[in-house]
């Protein structure tokens, strides 16, 4: 019996213990979640006759493999239910697991397939497709616990603060905010893919209604997201007036991108707009992905820091392009008036040649023109590489600078031997801003502690210093404020030391 319980415990820790140190359960949960999403996409693709009729066997095989995986997950959870901490110390843990809402969902996901396969229940293809939508409910296994964690972490906070934690990554956001980001990213990608698929007649005609409803769903999600971000803007910007905070938020580039994401739909409702223009605006929804990638923030900082060097490189490029276009226009216009009819056409040739693309639709035939083509092509190898080298080097420097600043912040926090709640929260905010993982953050902590240990200040000394600071603070706060300040000013110490003592008041 002990052997069985031990085996159950090891299996549970390896597959389902999300609170443990093992990375396996998190990877398994992520894999299952992505499998659910791919199942939804497969269900949509089955409505395209041209695609489904030629690949019926592949769709059936994928659905069968998915069912086997979901069934194996359900059985393994059932086998390890007795050692699940939720049922620790309670009788009939396996029975309690079977009737748990999330376990019932897992059962409903696989039951129709097996009942149909065994001939117990006869279901047609449409019914099976509808029942396969139940697989989406499996996502509740991750969303429900994350929601409970979010509620506990934000207890006692205002509604606006809770919305801010939900829409933006903060120390109290937890897993729920990350899951919301993943949902929004999925909706953005799905929306943009649909715009491209709509241009294929074989796909658009059978799925016209589905595309319409998907667009309505996307617009609804993006509209709610925009309103929530606008509502919690004062928490982000820190301006006293909520109205001015929201007006300032509306001027931000990311906010304009959010507006563009929903603007085409409302333009079609209220104004007669060219469909091609609407389609272009809908494709711009992909720009919303920049909110979830810190690369754009780093790129902005790099461009601001290296704007002089980058500007100089672009100026040289523009100068060479204009001079080459002017010379080749004068050499080729008389010979090829149909191709080099204007300076603008010559500029097009110069840019294409300088970029080392050379489409061949316009090419010089005179000796002067051909000589400049060779020269410009050789220059293009170095000219194009110059801005790329500047940006690459600046990106590397910026990332290194961010890490060094983070390390300095950790050292400052641990310098007195005491990590206060305020310091811990500030470090967590910085970790979130730099999108460092927990492992990377812990590595920086160890490096900071090692550096502090190398300065000759050991832990006992730090503890003694902390105790002295506590006693000094108690002595100062026991005096009237004016008297304490007066006594500090009389001391024969530096102004920096006096300011430190006054801070204890």
matplotlib code that plots the C-alpha trace (Angstrom):
import matplotlib.pyplot as plt

x = [0.0, 2.8, 4.5, 1.3, 0.9, 4.6, 4.2, 1.1, 2.9, 5.8, 3.5, 1.5, 4.6, 5.9, 2.7, 0.3, 1.9, 2.0, 3.2, 6.3, 9.8, 9.4, 8.9, 7.1, 3.5, 3.7, 5.0, 2.2, -0.4, 0.9, 1.0, -2.6, -3.8, -2.2, -3.7, -7.1, -6.6, -5.3, -8.4, -10.6, -8.6, -9.0, -12.7, -12.9, -10.8, -13.1, -15.8, -13.6, -14.7, -11.6, -9.3, -11.3, -12.2, -8.6, -7.3, -10.1, -7.8, -5.3, -8.2, -9.5, -6.0, -5.4, -8.8, -8.1, -4.6, -6.1, -8.8, -6.1, -4.1, -7.1, -8.2, -4.7, -4.7, -8.1, -7.1, -3.8, -5.5, -7.9, -5.1, -3.3, -6.4, -5.8, -2.5, -3.8, -3.3, -6.9, -8.1, -5.3, -6.7, -10.2, -11.8, -12.8, -10.3, -10.8, -14.6, -14.4, -12.1, -14.6, -17.4, -15.3, -16.5, -13.2, -13.0, -16.6, -15.5, -12.5, -14.9, -17.4, -14.6, -13.7, -17.0, -18.9, -16.1, -15.7, -19.5, -19.8, -16.8, -18.1, -21.6, -23.3, -24.6, -24.9, -23.9, -23.7, -20.8, -22.5, -23.2, -19.7, -18.4, -20.6, -19.5, -15.9, -16.4, -16.5, -12.7, -12.6, -13.9, -10.7, -9.1, -11.1, -8.6, -6.0, -8.3, -10.3, -7.3, -5.6, -8.8, -9.0, -5.3, -6.0, -9.0, -6.9, -3.9, -6.1, -8.3, -9.0, -7.9, -10.1, -11.9, -9.6, -6.5, -7.9, -8.5, -5.0, -3.6, -5.7, -4.7, -1.1, 1.6, 2.0, 3.1, -0.5, -1.4, -0.5, -1.2, -4.5, -3.0, -0.6, -3.5, -5.4, -2.4, -2.3, -6.0, -5.6, -2.5, -4.5, -7.4, -5.1, -3.3, -6.6, -8.2, -5.2, -5.1, -8.8, -8.3, -5.8, -8.0, -11.0, -9.1, -9.2, -12.6, -12.4, -12.2, -14.3, -17.4, -18.2, -17.0, -18.4, -20.8, -18.0, -15.7, -18.3, -19.0, -15.3, -14.8, -17.7, -16.1, -12.7, -14.1, -16.0, -12.9, -10.7, -13.3, -13.6, -9.9, -9.6, -12.2, -10.7, -7.2, -8.7, -10.5, -7.3, -5.0, -4.8, -3.1, -0.4, 0.3, 0.1, -1.6, -3.8, -6.8, -8.3, -9.6, -6.1, -4.7, -7.1, -6.5, -2.8, -3.3, -5.2, -2.2, 0.1, 1.1, -0.1, -3.5, -3.7, -2.9, -5.8, -8.1, -7.1, -7.9, -11.6, -12.0, -12.7, -15.8, -17.3, -16.4, -18.4, -21.4, -21.6, -19.8, -19.6, -15.9, -14.0, -13.6, -9.9, -9.2, -11.1, -9.1, -5.8, -6.9, -7.9, -4.4, -2.9, -4.3, -1.1, 0.6, -1.2, 1.3, 4.0, 2.3, 3.3, 6.9, 9.5, 11.6, 9.7, 10.4, 14.1, 14.1, 12.6, 15.3, 18.1, 16.9, 16.7, 20.3, 21.8, 19.8, 22.9, 24.9, 21.8, 20.9, 24.5, 24.3, 21.0, 22.2, 25.2, 22.8, 20.4, 23.3, 24.7, 21.3, 20.4, 23.8, 23.7, 20.1, 21.0, 24.1, 22.4, 19.3, 21.5, 23.4, 20.4, 17.4, 18.4, 19.0, 16.1, 13.4, 10.7, 12.5, 14.4, 11.6, 11.8, 14.3, 11.8, 12.3, 16.0, 15.7, 13.8, 16.7, 19.2, 17.4, 16.9, 20.6, 21.9, 19.8, 21.5, 18.1, 18.4, 15.0, 16.3, 13.2, 15.3, 19.0, 21.5, 22.9, 25.4, 29.0, 28.6, 25.3, 26.8, 29.9, 27.7, 25.6, 28.7, 29.9, 26.5, 26.2, 29.5, 28.7, 25.4, 27.1, 28.6, 25.9, 23.1, 25.2, 26.1, 22.7, 22.2, 25.6, 24.7, 21.3, 22.7, 25.5, 23.2, 20.6, 23.3, 24.6, 21.1, 20.3, 23.6, 22.9, 19.4, 21.0, 23.6, 21.0, 18.9, 22.0, 22.8, 19.2, 19.4, 22.8, 21.3, 18.3, 20.5, 23.2, 21.8, 21.1, 17.3, 15.0, 11.9, 8.5, 8.9, 12.3, 11.0, 8.0, 10.3, 12.6, 9.6, 8.3, 11.8, 11.9, 8.5, 9.6, 12.6, 10.6, 13.2, 12.2, 12.2, 15.4, 17.2, 16.1, 17.4, 20.7, 21.0, 20.2, 23.0, 25.4, 24.5, 24.9, 28.2, 29.5, 28.4, 30.2, 33.3, 33.3, 34.3, 30.9, 29.7, 26.2, 26.9, 28.3, 25.3, 23.0, 24.8, 24.6, 20.8, 20.4, 22.3, 20.0, 16.9, 18.2, 19.1, 15.7, 14.0, 16.1, 15.3, 11.6, 11.4, 12.4, 10.2, 10.7, 12.2, 14.5, 15.7, 16.5, 18.3, 20.4, 21.3, 22.4, 24.8, 26.6, 30.1, 29.3, 28.8, 25.7, 25.0, 25.2, 22.9, 20.4, 20.5, 19.7, 16.9, 15.4, 14.9, 12.6]
y = [0.0, 2.4, 1.5, 2.4, 5.7, 6.6, 5.9, 8.0, 10.8, 10.7, 10.7, 13.6, 15.7, 14.9, 15.7, 17.8, 19.6, 23.2, 24.5, 22.3, 23.0, 20.5, 22.2, 19.2, 20.1, 23.6, 22.3, 19.7, 22.3, 24.6, 21.7, 20.8, 24.4, 24.8, 21.5, 22.8, 25.9, 23.9, 21.7, 24.8, 25.9, 22.4, 22.6, 25.9, 24.6, 21.6, 24.0, 24.7, 22.0, 22.5, 21.9, 19.3, 17.0, 16.5, 15.9, 14.0, 11.4, 13.9, 15.7, 12.4, 11.3, 14.6, 14.4, 10.8, 11.7, 14.6, 12.3, 9.8, 12.6, 14.1, 10.6, 9.8, 13.1, 12.3, 8.8, 9.9, 12.7, 10.1, 7.7, 10.5, 12.1, 10.4, 12.4, 15.7, 18.3, 19.6, 16.3, 15.9, 14.4, 13.9, 10.6, 9.3, 11.7, 9.8, 10.1, 13.8, 14.3, 12.5, 14.9, 18.0, 20.5, 20.5, 16.7, 16.5, 18.8, 16.5, 13.6, 15.3, 16.2, 12.5, 10.7, 11.5, 10.1, 6.8, 6.3, 6.9, 4.6, 1.8, 2.1, 3.0, 6.3, 7.1, 10.7, 12.3, 14.5, 17.8, 16.7, 15.5, 18.9, 20.7, 18.4, 19.0, 22.6, 21.3, 21.0, 24.8, 24.3, 22.5, 25.9, 26.5, 24.2, 27.0, 30.0, 29.2, 28.8, 31.9, 33.9, 32.8, 33.8, 37.2, 37.8, 36.9, 39.0, 42.1, 41.9, 45.3, 47.2, 49.6, 48.5, 50.7, 49.1, 45.7, 46.5, 47.9, 44.7, 42.7, 44.7, 45.5, 43.4, 44.3, 42.5, 41.5, 40.4, 36.8, 34.2, 35.7, 38.7, 36.5, 34.3, 37.4, 38.5, 35.1, 35.3, 38.8, 37.7, 34.7, 37.0, 39.4, 36.7, 35.0, 38.3, 39.2, 35.6, 35.9, 39.1, 37.3, 34.2, 36.3, 37.2, 33.6, 32.9, 29.2, 29.9, 33.0, 31.8, 28.8, 30.6, 34.1, 33.9, 32.6, 35.4, 37.9, 36.6, 36.3, 39.9, 41.0, 38.9, 40.5, 44.0, 43.3, 42.0, 44.9, 47.5, 46.1, 46.0, 49.7, 50.9, 49.0, 50.4, 53.9, 53.4, 52.4, 54.9, 57.1, 54.2, 54.0, 57.7, 59.0, 62.3, 63.8, 64.4, 61.3, 63.3, 64.6, 61.1, 59.6, 62.5, 62.0, 58.2, 58.8, 60.6, 57.6, 55.6, 52.3, 53.8, 55.0, 51.4, 50.1, 52.6, 51.5, 47.9, 48.8, 51.8, 49.9, 48.2, 51.5, 53.3, 50.7, 51.1, 54.9, 55.9, 54.4, 53.4, 51.6, 47.9, 47.9, 50.7, 48.9, 45.7, 47.6, 49.1, 45.6, 44.2, 47.0, 45.1, 43.1, 46.3, 45.5, 42.7, 45.4, 45.9, 42.4, 42.6, 44.7, 44.7, 47.8, 49.6, 48.7, 49.8, 53.2, 53.7, 52.6, 54.9, 57.8, 57.1, 56.4, 58.9, 61.0, 58.0, 56.5, 59.9, 60.3, 56.9, 57.7, 61.1, 59.5, 56.9, 59.6, 61.8, 58.9, 57.9, 61.4, 62.0, 58.6, 59.1, 62.6, 61.4, 58.3, 60.2, 62.6, 59.7, 57.5, 59.8, 60.5, 56.8, 55.3, 58.0, 55.4, 54.0, 57.0, 59.5, 61.4, 61.9, 60.0, 56.9, 57.3, 57.5, 54.2, 52.6, 54.1, 52.8, 49.3, 49.1, 50.5, 47.9, 45.2, 44.0, 44.8, 43.8, 44.3, 46.2, 49.3, 49.0, 51.5, 50.7, 53.6, 53.2, 56.0, 54.5, 51.0, 52.3, 54.0, 50.9, 48.8, 51.5, 51.9, 48.1, 47.9, 50.9, 49.2, 46.3, 48.6, 51.3, 48.9, 47.1, 50.3, 51.1, 47.4, 47.4, 50.5, 49.1, 45.7, 47.1, 49.6, 46.8, 44.7, 47.7, 48.6, 45.1, 45.0, 48.4, 47.3, 44.2, 46.3, 48.8, 45.9, 44.4, 47.8, 48.1, 44.6, 45.5, 48.7, 46.8, 44.2, 46.7, 47.2, 43.5, 44.1, 43.7, 45.8, 45.3, 48.5, 47.4, 43.9, 45.5, 47.9, 45.0, 43.0, 45.9, 46.2, 42.5, 42.7, 45.7, 43.9, 40.6, 38.6, 35.1, 33.9, 32.0, 35.0, 37.2, 34.7, 34.5, 38.3, 38.1, 35.6, 37.7, 40.8, 39.0, 37.5, 41.0, 42.4, 39.5, 40.3, 43.9, 42.5, 43.2, 39.8, 38.9, 39.3, 42.8, 43.7, 42.4, 44.5, 47.6, 47.0, 46.7, 50.0, 51.7, 50.4, 51.7, 55.1, 55.4, 54.5, 57.1, 59.9, 59.2, 59.4, 63.2, 66.0, 66.6, 70.1, 69.0, 66.0, 68.1, 70.6, 67.9, 66.4, 69.8, 70.2, 67.0, 67.3, 65.0, 65.4, 66.7, 63.4, 61.7, 64.3, 63.8, 60.0, 60.6, 63.0, 60.4, 58.1, 60.7]
z = [0.0, 0.9, -2.5, -4.4, -2.4, -3.1, -6.8, -6.9, -5.1, -7.6, -10.5, -9.2, -8.5, -12.0, -13.9, -11.9, -9.0, -10.2, -6.9, -6.8, -8.1, -11.0, -14.4, -15.8, -14.6, -16.1, -19.4, -19.5, -18.7, -21.4, -23.9, -23.1, -23.4, -26.8, -27.9, -27.0, -29.1, -32.1, -31.8, -32.1, -35.2, -36.7, -36.1, -38.0, -40.9, -41.3, -42.6, -45.6, -48.2, -50.4, -47.5, -45.5, -48.4, -49.4, -45.9, -44.1, -42.8, -41.3, -39.5, -38.2, -37.0, -35.2, -33.5, -32.5, -31.1, -29.1, -27.6, -26.5, -24.9, -23.1, -22.0, -20.7, -18.8, -17.2, -16.2, -14.7, -12.7, -11.5, -10.4, -8.5, -7.0, -3.6, -3.1, -4.4, -1.6, -2.2, -0.6, 1.9, 5.2, 3.7, 3.0, -0.5, -2.3, -5.6, -5.4, -4.5, -7.5, -9.8, -8.9, -8.9, -11.6, -13.4, -13.4, -14.8, -17.7, -18.4, -18.5, -20.8, -23.2, -23.9, -23.1, -26.3, -28.5, -26.6, -26.3, -30.1, -30.8, -28.7, -30.3, -27.1, -28.5, -32.2, -33.0, -36.4, -37.6, -36.7, -33.1, -32.7, -33.9, -31.4, -28.5, -29.4, -28.4, -24.8, -25.0, -24.6, -21.1, -20.2, -20.1, -16.9, -15.1, -15.4, -15.3, -12.2, -9.8, -11.3, -10.7, -7.1, -6.6, -8.2, -5.8, -2.8, -3.9, -4.6, -1.6, -0.1, -3.2, -5.2, -8.4, -10.5, -8.9, -9.6, -13.2, -13.5, -12.1, -14.5, -17.6, -16.7, -15.1, -11.4, -8.3, -7.6, -11.1, -10.8, -13.5, -14.5, -16.1, -18.1, -19.2, -20.3, -22.3, -24.0, -24.9, -26.4, -28.4, -29.7, -30.7, -32.4, -34.5, -35.3, -36.4, -38.7, -40.2, -40.9, -42.9, -45.2, -45.5, -46.5, -49.7, -50.8, -52.5, -51.9, -48.1, -47.8, -49.5, -47.2, -44.1, -44.8, -41.8, -39.5, -40.5, -39.8, -36.3, -35.6, -36.6, -34.3, -31.5, -32.0, -32.1, -28.9, -27.1, -28.3, -27.4, -23.9, -23.5, -24.7, -22.2, -19.3, -20.1, -20.4, -17.0, -15.1, -16.8, -13.7, -11.9, -14.6, -15.1, -11.6, -12.5, -9.8, -12.1, -13.6, -16.6, -17.5, -17.0, -19.5, -21.9, -21.7, -22.1, -25.4, -26.8, -26.4, -29.5, -28.0, -27.4, -31.0, -32.1, -29.9, -31.5, -35.0, -34.0, -33.5, -35.8, -39.0, -37.6, -36.3, -39.5, -41.5, -39.2, -39.4, -42.6, -46.1, -46.4, -49.1, -48.2, -49.2, -46.7, -44.0, -44.7, -44.4, -41.0, -39.8, -40.7, -38.5, -35.5, -35.6, -34.2, -31.0, -30.4, -29.7, -26.3, -25.3, -26.4, -24.6, -27.8, -29.0, -25.8, -26.0, -29.7, -28.8, -26.1, -28.5, -31.2, -28.8, -27.5, -31.0, -33.0, -33.9, -35.2, -36.9, -38.4, -39.8, -41.4, -43.0, -44.2, -46.0, -47.5, -48.7, -50.1, -52.1, -53.4, -54.6, -56.3, -58.0, -59.2, -60.6, -62.5, -63.9, -64.9, -67.0, -68.5, -69.3, -70.0, -73.6, -74.3, -72.3, -72.0, -71.3, -68.3, -66.9, -67.7, -64.4, -61.5, -59.3, -61.5, -61.2, -57.4, -57.5, -59.4, -57.0, -53.9, -55.4, -56.5, -53.1, -51.2, -53.4, -54.6, -58.3, -59.7, -63.2, -64.4, -64.8, -65.7, -67.3, -70.8, -71.1, -69.8, -67.3, -66.0, -65.7, -64.0, -61.4, -61.0, -60.1, -57.7, -56.0, -55.7, -53.9, -51.6, -50.8, -49.1, -46.5, -46.4, -45.6, -43.0, -41.2, -39.6, -38.8, -37.0, -35.0, -33.9, -33.1, -30.9, -29.2, -28.5, -26.8, -24.8, -23.7, -22.4, -20.6, -19.0, -17.9, -16.2, -14.5, -13.2, -11.9, -10.2, -8.6, -7.3, -5.7, -4.1, -2.7, -1.3, 0.4, 1.5, 5.0, 5.5, 5.6, 2.6, 3.4, 1.8, -0.1, -1.5, -2.4, -4.2, -6.1, -7.2, -8.3, -10.4, -12.0, -12.7, -14.4, -16.4, -17.7, -18.2, -16.2, -15.3, -11.6, -12.3, -13.8, -10.9, -8.4, -10.3, -10.1, -6.3, -5.8, -7.8, -5.7, -2.4, -3.6, -4.5, -1.2, 0.6, -1.3, 0.0, 3.5, 5.1, 6.4, 7.6, 11.3, 10.7, 8.6, 11.4, 14.0, 11.8, 11.3, 15.0, 15.6, 13.0, 14.8, 18.2, 16.7, 15.1, 18.4, 20.3, 17.7, 17.5, 21.3, 21.1, 19.9, 16.2, 16.5, 19.3, 17.4, 14.3, 16.4, 18.1, 14.7, 13.3, 16.3, 15.5, 13.9, 10.9, 7.2, 5.7, 4.1, 7.5, 9.0, 6.1, 6.9, 10.5, 9.7, 7.3, 10.4, 11.9]

ax = plt.figure().add_subplot(projection="3d")
ax.plot(x, y, z, "-o")
ax.set_aspect("equal")
plt.show()
